Amino acid sequence: MEGYEPSFGCSTQPFHHDKIDYEDDVHVFTTLPQSKTKNLDRDGKTECMCTGWFKRMVFSTPGFTSPIAHPPKVAYEVRETEDHGLGVFAKEDIEAGYLILAERPLLLKSNWTLVRNERISQKDLQKAEDADMQKGLEIVCSRMSRETLETYESLPNRFQEDDSSNFAGIFRSNMRDVGVVDPHGENGPGGKKGVGRYGCVGALTSRFNHSCSPSALYTFNMTSFSMEIHTVRPIAKGEEITVACVDIMSTATERQIWLKQRGFTCTCPACKDPEVTDRKRKVAIEGLLPKTSQGIKHAEEVLAAFQATGLQSQPRYIEVLQRVANIHRKMGSKERADELDYLADKIAIAQKGRNYTPKPVEPEKPTVSQLVRVGSVEDMRQFILGHPDAVSRRNAMDELIEAMRRDGHGFFGMKPGEKRYLSPLFGF
């Protein structure tokens, strides 16, 4: 093509697979990970096109390469859908936060191209970038075993009508983000802010169809070099398991335009009544979290309204779960609070990846009024002893007595200053 210059050059010079002392911006064709155990060999290998910087980053990841953490059982099946080809369906009821699938990618590649000549038209630029991608993918695929290549070529290609080559069309149709930004994508010729991400394609991961109200979420686990999919809400037996392939916080119109370019029309609940659902989603994400003073009933209503929007894959969901749990805990509903905190931890792992370790949630200290209403004598005692000196402890006792009288508690029937009656009870 006139005016087109490839973004990279290739050399057939072989190197040892453990070599990592490349220049940062040199493109490398390599196989990861190199099998050293039966478990690693069983899970297969990934053919990669990456920079020297990326390969060093992978090798320096603590725990690389750990075995893939497969789920204890296969709770899904791949079968035909009514209108989207193959899909993934639950074989049984599945709880939220469950690891459905973990697999090693067939291939991994930078999903940016850096065409060096900007004199060509936008249409020709797209063709040039596609040719650039195809060139890299041809080399990557030539390194695959025959069986792996057949698996890759069997995956859907939603770009057959725009002259995309088969390898490039399959990659663009099924690519999942690795979650890594390579600085040399942005710094290279033709690079711009936001460029520099990597994509990978998995044999089974590619069979999960899109929904703007996804029931599952994809993450990449670098220590095991694997693609993982966790549920973000309960899934019923026979229900299709879906993931999001677009920013679900964009408007329904924007999502449909993007999906149409990929030959897909979404009919999920969030797309059926866009004016209503767009507004409800905006409120769910930007609205105020419930307060303890508004009570448990209101908190549970806010949680149910959020879940109805289908946004369980968004970080705000964890905040809502933790806030409602905290309100239950303050009001003495420990069992429900523990249930919600457990769910929040499971969703956090689904959203942030299996290497994420949830931090213990520090419960907010109860107010004096809350202690009087639902606290035990021991709670009150700990409240007083939590103050650092005798003066502040006496003041805390006065606060408790005043709150009891104000709320009509009648627990002690005494006035501030009558501390001699409290001291034996509280042990000081």
C-alpha positions as CSV (number, residue, x, y, z in Angstrom):
1,M,0.0,0.0,0.0
2,E,1.4,3.4,-1.0
3,G,2.5,5.5,2.0
4,Y,2.5,2.5,4.4
5,E,5.5,1.5,6.4
6,P,5.2,-1.4,8.9
7,S,5.6,-0.4,12.6
8,F,8.1,-3.1,13.3
9,G,10.9,-5.1,11.6
10,C,11.5,-8.8,12.1
11,S,14.7,-10.8,12.5
12,T,14.9,-14.6,12.4
13,Q,17.8,-14.6,14.9
14,P,16.8,-17.1,17.6
15,F,17.4,-16.6,21.3
16,H,17.1,-18.7,24.4
17,H,13.5,-18.6,25.8
18,D,14.8,-17.3,29.1
19,K,16.5,-14.3,27.6
20,I,15.1,-11.0,28.9
21,D,17.9,-8.5,28.4
22,Y,16.3,-7.0,25.3
23,E,15.9,-3.3,24.6
24,D,12.7,-2.0,26.1
25,D,11.0,-1.2,22.7
26,V,12.3,-4.3,20.8
27,H,9.4,-6.6,19.7
28,V,9.9,-10.2,20.6
29,F,8.2,-13.4,19.5
30,T,8.3,-15.8,22.4
31,T,6.5,-18.7,24.1
32,L,5.3,-18.2,27.7
33,P,5.5,-19.9,30.1
34,Q,8.2,-22.5,29.5
35,S,6.9,-25.7,31.0
36,K,8.9,-27.0,33.9
37,T,6.3,-29.2,35.6
38,K,3.5,-31.5,34.5
39,N,0.9,-29.0,35.7
40,L,2.4,-26.3,33.5
41,D,2.7,-28.6,30.6
42,R,-0.9,-29.7,30.9
43,D,-2.2,-26.1,30.9
44,G,-0.3,-25.4,27.6
45,K,1.7,-22.4,26.4
46,T,1.0,-19.0,24.9
47,E,2.6,-17.7,21.8
48,C,3.4,-14.0,22.3
49,M,4.4,-10.9,20.4
50,C,5.5,-8.4,23.0
51,T,8.2,-5.8,23.8
52,G,11.4,-6.6,25.7
53,W,9.9,-4.4,28.5
54,F,6.8,-6.6,28.7
55,K,8.7,-9.9,28.8
56,R,10.9,-8.6,31.7
57,M,7.8,-7.4,33.5
58,V,6.3,-10.9,33.2
59,F,9.4,-12.7,34.4
60,S,9.8,-10.3,37.4
61,T,6.2,-10.9,38.6
62,P,6.3,-12.5,42.0
63,G,5.1,-16.1,41.8
64,F,5.6,-16.4,38.0
65,T,4.9,-19.1,36.9
66,S,2.4,-20.6,39.3
67,P,0.0,-23.4,38.2
68,I,-3.4,-22.3,37.0
69,A,-6.0,-22.4,39.7
70,H,-8.7,-24.5,38.1
71,P,-12.2,-24.5,39.7
72,P,-13.0,-27.7,41.6
73,K,-15.6,-28.7,39.0
74,V,-16.8,-27.7,35.5
75,A,-20.1,-25.8,36.2
76,Y,-20.7,-24.7,32.6
77,E,-21.2,-26.1,29.1
78,V,-20.7,-24.6,25.7
79,R,-23.7,-24.9,23.3
80,E,-25.7,-23.1,20.7
81,T,-27.6,-20.0,21.6
82,E,-30.8,-18.8,19.9
83,D,-29.2,-16.0,18.0
84,H,-25.5,-15.5,18.9
85,G,-23.8,-18.8,17.8
86,L,-22.1,-20.6,20.6
87,G,-22.4,-19.5,24.2
88,V,-21.6,-20.6,27.7
89,F,-24.4,-21.9,30.0
90,A,-24.6,-22.8,33.7
91,K,-25.0,-26.6,34.3
92,E,-26.1,-25.9,37.9
93,D,-26.9,-23.0,40.1
94,I,-23.7,-20.9,40.6
95,E,-23.1,-18.5,43.5
96,A,-21.6,-15.0,43.1
97,G,-17.8,-14.8,43.2
98,Y,-17.3,-18.3,41.9
99,L,-14.3,-19.0,39.6
100,I,-16.0,-20.5,36.5
101,L,-13.0,-20.8,34.2
102,A,-9.2,-20.5,34.2
103,E,-7.2,-21.1,31.0
104,R,-3.9,-20.2,29.4
105,P,-4.4,-17.9,26.3
106,L,-3.7,-19.3,22.8
107,L,-1.9,-16.1,22.0
108,L,-1.0,-12.7,23.4
109,K,-0.1,-9.6,21.5
110,S,0.1,-5.8,21.8
111,N,-3.2,-4.6,20.5
112,W,-1.9,-1.4,19.1
113,T,-0.2,-0.7,15.8
114,L,2.1,2.3,15.1
115,V,1.9,3.2,11.5
116,R,4.7,5.6,10.8
117,N,3.3,7.6,7.8
118,E,0.3,9.8,8.5
119,R,-0.1,11.1,5.0
120,I,-2.5,8.3,4.1
121,S,-6.3,8.6,4.5
122,Q,-8.2,7.4,7.5
123,K,-9.6,4.5,5.5
124,D,-6.2,3.5,4.2
125,L,-4.8,4.0,7.7
126,Q,-7.3,1.4,9.0
127,K,-6.2,-1.0,6.3
128,A,-2.6,-0.3,7.0
129,E,-3.1,-1.0,10.7
130,D,-5.0,-4.2,9.9
131,A,-2.1,-5.3,7.6
132,D,0.3,-4.5,10.4
133,M,-1.7,-6.6,12.8
134,Q,-2.0,-9.4,10.3
135,K,1.8,-9.5,9.7
136,G,2.5,-9.9,13.4
137,L,-0.3,-12.5,13.9
138,E,1.0,-14.6,11.0
139,I,4.3,-14.9,12.7
140,V,2.7,-15.6,16.1
141,C,0.4,-18.3,14.6
142,S,3.2,-19.9,12.6
143,R,4.8,-20.8,16.0
144,M,1.6,-22.6,17.2
145,S,1.1,-26.4,17.0
146,R,-1.3,-27.6,14.4
147,E,-3.9,-28.4,17.0
148,T,-3.6,-24.9,18.6
149,L,-3.8,-23.2,15.3
150,E,-7.0,-25.1,14.3
151,T,-8.5,-24.1,17.6
152,Y,-7.7,-20.4,17.0
153,E,-9.0,-20.5,13.4
154,S,-12.3,-22.0,14.7
155,L,-13.1,-18.9,16.8
156,P,-15.7,-16.4,15.5
157,N,-14.6,-13.6,13.2
158,R,-17.1,-10.7,13.3
159,F,-15.0,-8.6,10.9
160,Q,-15.3,-10.6,7.7
161,E,-17.3,-7.9,5.9
162,D,-14.7,-5.1,6.3
163,D,-11.8,-6.8,4.5
164,S,-10.1,-7.8,7.8
165,S,-7.8,-10.8,7.3
166,N,-8.8,-13.9,9.1
167,F,-6.1,-13.8,11.8
168,A,-6.7,-10.1,12.5
169,G,-10.4,-10.5,12.4
170,I,-10.4,-13.3,15.0
171,F,-8.0,-11.4,17.2
172,R,-10.2,-8.2,17.1
173,S,-13.4,-10.2,17.7
174,N,-12.1,-12.2,20.7
175,M,-9.4,-10.2,22.3
176,R,-9.5,-9.6,26.1
177,D,-7.4,-7.0,27.8
178,V,-4.4,-8.2,29.8
179,G,-4.5,-5.2,32.2
180,V,-1.0,-4.0,31.4
181,V,0.0,-0.7,29.9
182,D,3.3,-0.8,28.0
183,P,4.9,2.7,28.1
184,H,6.6,1.9,24.7
185,G,3.2,1.8,23.0
186,E,2.6,5.4,23.9
187,N,6.2,6.6,23.4
188,G,6.7,5.0,20.0
189,P,6.2,6.5,16.5
190,G,2.5,7.3,16.1
191,G,1.8,6.6,19.7
192,K,-0.6,8.6,21.8
193,K,-2.0,8.6,25.3
194,G,-3.9,5.4,26.1
195,V,-2.0,3.3,23.6
196,G,0.1,0.5,24.9
197,R,-2.2,-2.3,26.1
198,Y,-2.0,-6.0,25.4
199,G,-4.7,-8.4,24.4
200,C,-5.0,-12.1,24.5
201,V,-7.3,-14.7,23.1
202,G,-8.5,-17.9,24.8
203,A,-10.2,-21.0,23.4
204,L,-13.0,-21.1,25.9
205,T,-13.0,-17.5,27.1
206,S,-13.9,-16.5,23.5
207,R,-17.2,-18.5,23.8
208,F,-18.7,-16.1,26.5
209,N,-21.1,-13.7,24.8
210,H,-21.5,-10.1,25.6
211,S,-24.1,-8.5,27.8
212,C,-24.3,-4.9,29.1
213,S,-25.6,-6.5,32.3
214,P,-22.9,-9.2,32.6
215,S,-23.2,-12.0,35.1
216,A,-19.5,-12.7,35.1
217,L,-16.2,-10.8,34.8
218,Y,-12.9,-11.5,33.1
219,T,-9.4,-10.8,34.6
220,F,-5.9,-11.8,33.7
221,N,-3.8,-13.5,36.4
222,M,-0.1,-12.7,35.7
223,T,1.4,-15.2,38.2
224,S,-0.2,-18.2,36.5
225,F,-0.3,-16.4,33.1
226,S,-3.9,-17.3,32.7
227,M,-7.3,-15.8,31.8
228,E,-9.9,-16.2,34.6
229,I,-13.7,-15.6,34.7
230,H,-15.6,-15.2,38.0
231,T,-19.3,-14.7,38.5
232,V,-20.5,-11.3,39.9
233,R,-24.0,-12.4,40.8
234,P,-25.9,-15.7,41.3
235,I,-26.6,-17.6,38.0
236,A,-29.4,-20.1,37.7
237,K,-29.0,-23.5,36.1
238,G,-29.6,-23.2,32.3
239,E,-28.9,-19.4,32.2
240,E,-26.3,-18.1,29.8
241,I,-23.2,-16.7,31.5
242,T,-22.2,-13.4,29.9
243,V,-19.3,-10.9,30.2
244,A,-19.0,-7.3,29.0
245,C,-17.0,-6.5,25.9
246,V,-17.7,-2.7,26.1
247,D,-17.7,0.0,28.7
248,I,-21.1,-0.7,30.3
249,M,-21.1,2.8,31.9
250,S,-21.3,4.5,28.5
251,T,-24.8,5.2,27.3
252,A,-27.0,2.5,25.6
253,T,-26.7,4.4,22.3
254,E,-22.9,4.5,22.5
255,R,-22.7,0.8,23.4
256,Q,-24.9,-0.2,20.5
257,I,-22.8,1.8,18.0
258,W,-19.6,0.1,19.2
259,L,-21.2,-3.4,19.2
260,K,-22.8,-2.9,15.8
261,Q,-19.3,-2.4,14.3
262,R,-18.6,-5.9,15.6
263,G,-21.8,-7.5,14.2
264,F,-23.5,-7.8,17.6
265,T,-26.8,-6.4,18.8
266,C,-27.3,-6.5,22.6
267,T,-30.8,-7.2,23.8
268,C,-30.0,-7.3,27.6
269,P,-32.3,-5.5,30.0
270,A,-30.1,-2.4,30.0
271,C,-30.6,-2.0,26.3
272,K,-34.3,-2.5,26.0
273,D,-35.4,0.8,27.6
274,P,-32.3,2.9,27.3
275,E,-33.7,6.2,28.6
276,V,-34.8,4.6,31.9
277,T,-31.8,2.3,32.4
278,D,-29.2,5.0,31.6
279,R,-30.8,7.3,34.2
280,K,-31.0,4.5,36.8
281,R,-27.4,3.5,36.3
282,K,-26.2,7.0,36.7
283,V,-28.1,7.3,40.0
284,A,-26.7,3.9,41.1
285,I,-23.1,5.0,40.5
286,E,-23.3,8.6,41.5
287,G,-26.0,8.6,44.2
288,L,-25.3,8.9,47.9
289,L,-24.7,5.7,49.9
290,P,-27.3,4.9,52.5
291,K,-26.8,6.2,56.1
292,T,-27.3,4.5,59.4
293,S,-29.9,7.1,60.4
294,Q,-32.0,6.0,57.4
295,G,-32.4,2.5,58.8
296,I,-31.9,-1.0,57.6
297,K,-35.0,-1.1,55.4
298,H,-33.8,1.9,53.3
299,A,-30.2,0.4,53.1
300,E,-31.6,-2.9,51.8
301,E,-33.8,-1.0,49.2
302,V,-30.7,0.8,47.9
303,L,-28.8,-2.4,47.6
304,A,-31.7,-4.1,45.7
305,A,-32.0,-1.1,43.4
306,F,-28.3,-1.3,42.6
307,Q,-28.4,-5.0,41.9
308,A,-31.4,-4.4,39.6
309,T,-29.3,-2.2,37.3
310,G,-27.0,-5.1,36.4
311,L,-23.9,-3.2,37.5
312,Q,-22.4,-5.9,39.9
313,S,-19.2,-5.8,37.8
314,Q,-18.5,-2.1,38.9
315,P,-16.4,-1.1,41.9
316,R,-19.4,0.9,43.3
317,Y,-21.1,-2.4,44.0
318,I,-18.5,-3.3,46.6
319,E,-18.9,0.1,48.3
320,V,-22.7,-0.4,48.5
321,L,-22.3,-4.0,49.9
322,Q,-19.9,-2.8,52.6
323,R,-22.0,0.2,53.6
324,V,-25.1,-1.9,54.0
325,A,-23.1,-4.5,55.9
326,N,-21.8,-1.8,58.2
327,I,-25.4,-0.5,58.9
328,H,-26.5,-4.0,59.8
329,R,-23.6,-4.4,62.1
330,K,-24.3,-1.1,63.9
331,M,-27.9,-2.1,64.3
332,G,-27.0,-5.5,65.8
333,S,-27.7,-7.7,62.7
334,K,-24.4,-9.5,62.7
335,E,-25.4,-12.5,60.6
336,R,-26.6,-10.3,57.7
337,A,-23.6,-8.0,58.1
338,D,-21.2,-11.0,57.8
339,E,-23.1,-12.3,54.8
340,L,-22.7,-9.0,52.9
341,D,-19.1,-8.6,53.9
342,Y,-18.3,-12.1,52.6
343,L,-20.1,-11.3,49.3
344,A,-18.1,-8.0,49.0
345,D,-14.8,-9.9,49.4
346,K,-15.8,-12.4,46.8
347,I,-16.9,-9.7,44.3
348,A,-13.6,-7.8,45.0
349,I,-11.6,-10.8,44.0
350,A,-13.8,-11.2,40.9
351,Q,-13.2,-7.5,39.9
352,K,-9.6,-7.1,40.9
353,G,-8.2,-10.6,40.2
354,R,-7.4,-13.7,42.3
355,N,-4.1,-12.1,43.6
356,Y,-6.2,-9.5,45.4
357,T,-6.4,-10.0,49.2
358,P,-9.4,-8.2,50.7
359,K,-8.5,-5.9,53.6
360,P,-10.4,-6.4,56.8
361,V,-13.2,-3.9,57.1
362,E,-12.7,-1.8,60.2
363,P,-16.2,-1.4,61.7
364,E,-17.1,2.2,62.5
365,K,-17.2,2.9,66.2
366,P,-20.9,3.1,67.4
367,T,-22.2,6.4,68.6
368,V,-23.3,6.9,72.1
369,S,-27.0,6.8,71.0
370,Q,-26.4,3.5,69.2
371,L,-24.8,2.0,72.3
372,V,-27.7,3.0,74.4
373,R,-30.3,1.5,72.0
374,V,-28.6,-1.8,71.0
375,G,-25.3,-2.1,72.9
376,S,-24.7,-4.5,75.8
377,V,-23.2,-3.6,79.2
378,E,-19.9,-5.0,77.9
379,D,-20.1,-2.7,74.8
380,M,-20.6,0.3,77.0
381,R,-17.7,-0.8,79.2
382,Q,-15.4,-1.1,76.2
383,F,-16.6,2.3,75.0
384,I,-15.5,3.9,78.3
385,L,-12.2,1.9,78.6
386,G,-11.3,2.9,75.0
387,H,-10.6,6.4,76.2
388,P,-7.0,7.1,77.1
389,D,-7.2,8.8,80.5
390,A,-9.4,9.1,83.6
391,V,-10.8,12.5,82.6
392,S,-11.9,11.4,79.2
393,R,-13.4,8.1,80.7
394,R,-15.4,10.2,83.2
395,N,-16.7,12.3,80.3
396,A,-17.6,9.2,78.3
397,M,-19.6,7.9,81.3
398,D,-21.5,11.3,81.5
399,E,-22.3,11.0,77.8
400,L,-23.7,7.5,78.3
401,I,-25.9,8.5,81.3
402,E,-27.2,11.6,79.5
403,A,-28.0,9.5,76.4
404,M,-29.9,7.0,78.6
405,R,-32.0,9.7,80.2
406,R,-32.6,11.5,76.9
407,D,-33.8,8.3,75.2
408,G,-35.9,7.3,78.1
409,H,-33.8,4.2,78.6
410,G,-34.1,4.2,82.4
411,F,-31.2,1.6,82.6
412,F,-29.6,3.2,85.6
413,G,-32.0,6.1,86.5
414,M,-29.2,8.3,87.6
415,K,-27.8,11.8,86.8
416,P,-24.4,12.8,85.4
417,G,-21.9,12.7,88.3
418,E,-23.4,9.6,89.9
419,K,-20.4,7.6,88.7
420,R,-19.8,5.7,91.9
421,Y,-22.7,3.4,90.8
422,L,-21.2,2.8,87.4
423,S,-17.7,2.1,88.5
424,P,-18.2,-1.4,90.0
425,L,-20.4,-2.4,87.1
426,F,-17.8,-1.4,84.5
427,G,-14.8,-2.7,86.6
428,F,-13.0,0.5,87.3
